[in-house]
């Protein structure tokens, strides 16, 4: 199994593609392979928000430039996460499930643009309560196969205020089982049943049903944590114990979390982003293969912006600090911290725990390199379309 993480802008818009192990690494369109699942996170394309300076760049000009995802995930009600102009670029008749924080879903419903039957408000996850997970059954690619499962969990405090930005979204993916031979999969072309569609993901979305039972013998599972403003470990812990451990979903393959600390005056809400210190506490306990820096652009949050205090962490410096702090605690595993440029795609392999960044260089030749923060630079990379 593998996960592709593509940065659509230099903020918090990402396209996640979960890929089953039967799909060959050289597959040109892995998102169309049976059992794959795509999630579009907090899409803002093109990004035009009054409170952002400088304006983040994007690798696409419209959400219609990418294939229709299986799900669109909205983590916050804020306009830099729940962006009407961007989302309404999409057809009202899309088959993508729109999933998100309850107030964000209410906001989208007020636009009266999408089918109400395709929108799902997440419930706050409770330890061991599968009914508080958003669950999607992934049908097997062959009659003798077994179903997989995609889950999304809203992780926030029971006492969180309505306007609190400190939450997290937990995602797990267990691939469907298959009896297809690898020789059939090595054709290199998308399966005919999906390649015939102009929007490859719409056919599989219509075949998905919500899972009602857990797997009797869970296979290894990919897990991702997305928290653009940070969240305490106490909030994440029930998800770890109640879902990740039983599903063999540790360690995390990826954590999407800011590295920049942002503090406002106490009367304006106090801490806005926990940044590196908050991310370190999560990384130390969850040991993700990769930590993707997110939500680190410069915001002008309000009229009190001049009183907002920022502390930026260079990714390389943060990487070395993380490794040094883990070494001091006798922890051998070394999560990698990366920042993706718009258009760059990170591939994380479940079995090898390798993190490989794919990008297009100026001479248009594709290159792959093991993600090493001490050696990896992205300044010479063009956008991946």
N, C-alpha and C positions, 0 to 999 in steps of 0.2 A: 504494500500500500504506500501511497505517497500523497503529499499535499502540495499544491501549487498556490503560492500567495503572490498576487499581482497588485502592485500599487498603481491606482488610477490617478492619484494626485499626490502631493507631498504633505498631505494632512491625514485624514482617517478613512479615505475611500479605498477599499480593497475588494478584490475579487478572489474568493477562495474556491479552489477546485479540488475535491477529494477524489482520488483515483484508485480503483481496485488493483490488486496486485497482478491480476491476469493481463492488465493493459501494459503492453511493452513500453519501455521508456522512450523509444523513438516515435511513438504514436503522434502523428501530426496534430490531431484534434482530440486530445484525451478527454475533454469535457463531453464529447459525444459518445464515449464508450459506455456500454451497458454497465450500470452500477455506479457510474460517476455521479457526483452531486456538486452543484455550484451554488455559492452564496455570495450575493453582492451586498457589501457592508457600507452603510451610511453614504450612499452615492451623492456626490456633488460635482456635476460635470455639465458645462464648464462652471468653475467656482466663481460666483459673483455675490459676495456678501459684504455688506457695508462695514462690518466690524473686523475685517481682516486686512492686515497690512504687514508685509507686502502680499499681493494676491498670489495664492498658490497656483502652480502650473498643473496642467492635466495632460495625460497622454491621449485623450480622445476628446472630441468636440461635442459628442452627444452620447447618451446611454444607448441609443439605437445603433451605435457603432460596435457594440458587443452582442454576442448571442444572448438570447433571453435566458436569464438564470433560473434555476429551480426555485430559489427563494431570495427575497430582498429583506435584509435585516436592518432595522432602525433602532439604535440604542438609546437615543435621547430625543427630547422635544426641541432642543436648540436648533437654530437654522443651519448651523454648520454640521448637523447630523441628519436632520429631517428637513430637506430642502425642497420646497414645492416646485420651483422652476425646473429643477433637475428631474425629479420623479415624474412630473407631468409631461416630460418629453416622451414617456412611454405610452403605448396604446392603452386605452381604458380596458381593452379586452385581453391583456396579457394573462398567461396562465401561471405566471410566477406567484408563489405564495408570498404575501407581504406580512412579515412577522416582526414584532417589536415590543418595546416597553409600552405598557398600557396607555399612558398619556400621549405617546407618540402616535399610536394607532388611532386614538380619538382625533388627533390633529389631522391625520391623513384622511380619515372618514369625512371630516368637515369640508374637504376640498371637493367631494362628490365627483371624483375622477375615476376611481377604480371600483370594481365589483366588490360590494361589501362582503359577499360570501367567500372572498379570497383573502380576507384580512384576519389575522389572528393576534390577539393580545397575549403576551406571555404572563404567566403567573409567577409570583415569587417562589423560587425553589425551596422545598422543605426536605430535610434529610430523609432519604429512603422513600419519599412519596413520588412514585412514578407518574401519578396524575398531575404533578406540578411541572413535568417536563413536556415540552413540545416535541412530539415524536412523529417521525415519518418512516414508514416501512419502505425499504428499497427492494423491489421485486427481483428475483433471481433472473439471470440472463438465459437460463435453460429450465425446462420443466423439472429436472431432477435436482436443481440447486436449492439453496436455502436463502431466505430473505435476509437482507441487511437492515441497518437502522441508522438514521440520522436524528440526533437530539439537540435541542437548544434549550438552555436554562437561563433564566434571569436571576442573577445573584445580587441581592441588595439587602440592606439591613431592615429588620422589621420596623424600626423606628425612623427610617429615612424620611426626610421631609419631601413634600411633593416636588420641590424644585431641585433636589439634590442631584448632582452629576456623578456622584461616587457610586457607581454600580459596575457590574461586569456581566459579560455574556459568555457562558460556557457552551462549547460545541463539541459533540463527539460524533464519530463516523465509524460504523462497523460495516465492512463491505459484504455484499451478498455472496454466498457460496456459489461455485460454478463447476460444471463438469466439462466445460469447453476446453479443448486441447490448446496448448500454447501455439501449435503450428497454425491453427485457424486464426488465432489472435495476431499472428505475426504478419498478416497481410499488409499492414501499414495504412489501410484506409478505414475510415469510420464505418461501422456496421450500416448496411444498406437501409435498414428500417429507420435509422436516425439521420443518415446523410441526405435523405430525400426531403427533409424538412428545411425550410428557409431559416427557421429558428430551432436549432438542434435540440435545445433542452425542453421545448414545449411538449414533445411527445412523451418523454419520460415523466414530466410533471403530471400529466393527465392520468398516468397509470399508477401514481403513488396513492397509498392509503395510509391512514394513521394507524400505527402499531398499537396493539392492545395487550400483547404479551411480551415478556422478556425472553431473550434467548436462553435455552436451557444450558448450553455450553458456549458461553461467549468467546468469540475469537478476539485476538488482539485488536484494540480499538484506537483510532487516532483521536487526540483531544487538543482543543485550542481554547485559549482564554483571551478574550478581548475586553480591555478596560482602558478606554481613552483618557480617563482622568484619575484612575487609580481606585483601589478598594482595599480594605483591610483583609488580612488573611482569615480572620474570624468569619468574615462573610463568605469566603470561598470554601472554607473547610467542610461544611456540610455536603457540598457537591462532591468534594474529593472522597469523603468517607462513604457517602450514600450512593454515589454513581460511578466515579472513576475507578475506585478500587474493585468493586464487584465486576466491572466491565473490562478489567485488565487494560485500562486506558492511561496508565502512567508509565513513563513521564510524559508531560505535555510535549507535543511536537513543536508547538509555537505559542508564544505569548505576545500579544500586540498591546503595547503599553508605552506611555510617554516616558521620556527621560528628563524633561524639563519640569522643574518645580515652579508653580505659580501660586503666589499667596496674595490675597486681597485683604483689606482691613476687616476686622472682625465684624463690623456693622454691615459689611457687604458680603458676608458669608464665609470669610476666612479662607482656608485652603481651597484652591480650585483644582490644582493638579498635584498629585503626590510625587510625580516624576521619578527620578532614579532611586531615591531612598525608599519610596513605596514599592517600586518595581523590584528592588533588591530583596526585600522581605519575601515577596512572592517567588522570585527566582530561586532564592536560597532553599525554600521549602518544596517547590514544585519541580525544580531542575529542568526547565524546558530546553529542548534541543536548540532553539533559537528564540531570541527576544527581538521583535521587530519594533523599532522606535516609531511611535505614532503620536499625532496630536501635538507636535513640537513647534508648529509655526507660531508666528507672533500675532496674538489677538489684541484687538482694542475692545475690551469687554464691556465698558460702560463709561459714564462720565467720570468715574473714579479711577480710570485706567492709569493716570499718572501716579496713583498710590499703590498700584499693583507691583509686586516685587517678583522678578523672574530670576531663576538660577538655571543657566543652561549647562548641560553636560555634553562635551564632545563624545561621540560614540566610541572612539578608540580609547579615550581616557576612562570612560565609564566601563568599557570592557576590562581594562587592566585593573581598575578598582574592584570590579566584581570578582575577578579571578583571585586577586590578592586576599579579599575578604573571605572568599570560600576556602582558599588554601589555609588561612589562619584558623579556620574551623575544621580543618582536616577533611574537606570535601573534595573528592577527586574529579567529579564531573564538572565540566566547564561549559556552561551555556554561552552561546555566541550572541553578541548584540550587533544588529545590523540596521542600517537605514536604507530603504529602497527608494531610488529615484522614480518618478512617474514613468510607468511602462516597464520597469524591471520586474522580473518574476523570480521568486525564490522557490526552489523545489526541495522539500524535506522528505527523505525516504524513511519509512517506519522501521525497516529492518536494519539498515546500516547507520541510521541516525545522522546521515550526511545532509548538509545544507549547501545547496548549489545555486548560485545566482546566475540567471540567464539574462543576457542583454545583447543589444545590437550595437556594434562598434561603428565608428564613422565610415569604415569601408564596407559596411553592411554584412560583414562576416559574423556569424553567431559564435559566441565563445561561452565556455562554461568554466567556472573555477570554484574550487572549494572555498566556502565563505570563511575567510580569516580576517578579522577586523584589523590585524596589524599590517596586512598586505593588501587587502581589498580596497579599491577606490572605485568610485562611480562617476567621476567628473568627465570622463571621456566617452560615456555611454550615450547612445541615442535612445529614443523612446521605442519600446516594443509595441507595435500596433496589433 
